[in-house]
């Protein structure tokens, strides 16, 4: 009986804990369709926020970034933006952040990276060649100097495409639809991420005094 009471108390305490994505789920300004996409993020936060091993190197964290992207840009385009961030959240992130002279959060030193791009060293007119390469998964990121991001993006797309192919061969229509949609979002995120990198994430240029 005591164990049952204790379990009930712990369960109620757990239920009262709110995470950042929960506020978006409760917001009247969040549409029902947006909430469907934000809900898995909110469930993930219940796990990730309890383990220091799952701390994110970015601010806002990838889970908060994903939920905000969906809220601000809608489920489809928001998912594309979110997938680009997930691709960029790899061991090379700090190195690339330093190259663009990025900002850091004062409290913990995390890499500041908002959903709306910050114009560090903005390139307003990427070349036609650069823009065309952005439509070839991986190459656009390579061309913008983010080789590891390009590799991770290509791997993500290949894995999802392989899963889609297997689902088609095994005639598993529900999984084929899921992985087919995932592949499309990852491809679109590669295009978006490449164009974003070409326009906003350019390495810091030396000033005139440094050149002399």
MOPE-V168965 format. One record per backbone hydrogen bond with DSSP energy under -0.5 kcal/mol. NH is the residue of the N-H (numbers start at 1). CO is the residue of the C=O. Records with the same first field share a line. If there is no record, write none. Layout:
NH: CO / CO
This chain:
5: 1
6: 2
7: 3
8: 4
9: 5
10: 6
11: 7
12: 8
13: 9
14: 10
15: 11
16: 12
17: 13 / 14
22: 19
23: 19 / 20
24: 20
25: 21
26: 22
27: 23
30: 27
31: 29
35: 31
36: 32
37: 33
38: 34
39: 35
40: 36
41: 37
42: 38
43: 39
44: 40
45: 41
46: 42
47: 44
48: 44
49: 45
50: 47
51: 48
54: 51
55: 52
59: 111
65: 61
66: 62
67: 63
68: 64
69: 65
70: 66
71: 67
72: 68
73: 69
74: 70
78: 74
79: 75
80: 76
81: 77
82: 78
83: 79
84: 80
85: 81
86: 82
87: 83
88: 84
89: 85
90: 88
93: 90
96: 92
97: 93
98: 94
99: 95
100: 96
101: 98
102: 97
105: 110
109: 105
111: 57
112: 103 / 110
113: 59
117: 115
120: 118 / 200
121: 200
123: 199
124: 122
131: 127
132: 128
133: 129
134: 130
135: 132
136: 133
137: 135
139: 136
140: 133 / 136
142: 138
143: 139
144: 140
145: 142
146: 141
147: 145
150: 146
151: 147
152: 148
153: 149
154: 150
155: 151
156: 152
157: 153
158: 154
159: 155
160: 156
161: 157
162: 158
163: 159
164: 160
165: 161
166: 162
167: 163
168: 164
169: 165
170: 166
171: 168
172: 167
173: 171
176: 172
177: 173
178: 174
179: 175
180: 176
181: 177
182: 178
183: 179
184: 180
185: 181
186: 182
187: 183
188: 184
189: 185
190: 186
191: 187
192: 188
193: 189
194: 190
195: 191
196: 192
197: 193
198: 194
199: 195
200: 196
201: 196 / 197
204: 99
211: 207
212: 208
